[in-house]
């Protein structure tokens, strides 16, 4: 039995080294698949950014039949002066919620992990991105909820 295992291992090593031309083609194919998966991740990130921007535009321009909320001071009285509003809005990724940030980071990490783990790189990257987006968004939502709770106290 020991000789059979040794002979099998030697045969596998010799056969794997013999196909060097096929290995180069496989390496090039893997590189192309990795680049494709990174492009898909960037496309997903852009979609998330576009949807967040669309939500921000909707928040800035509420419908005509909706009344904008009047800010409430810390003492519980309503204020209408513009001085009580925040001075400057954050721009860029700093203005994203933790849910959105978690979704983007999760999609990237999931796509890379899926591409590494699965033999079919593109399929693995797609599945990993979907799962990573869900997990990241869920984690970010938990963080958002805890921060909102902390602000209310």
C-alpha angles and dihedrals in degrees: 000000000000090000091050092054092047092048091047092050092049091049092050092050092049094047093047092053094047095066098062093139090054090048092058091052090047091050091051090048090050090050091052091048091049091051090048091051091050089050090051091050090051090049090052091048090051091050091052091048091049092050091049091049090050090052091049091051089050090051093050094049108039119189117277094249094053122086116221113242117259112232116248119219121227090257090061097253122122119248129195102181116117090224091073092058119093111277099226134014119226115249132208123004091344089070093056120104120244088250092060093043091049091050093052095045091044092050092052095045092044093050093050093045093046092050091051097045102041123069090219096063099193094047091046092049092050094048092044092050092052094048093042091050091053095047093044093048091048092050091046091049090054090052091047091050093050092048091049090050091049091051092051091056 
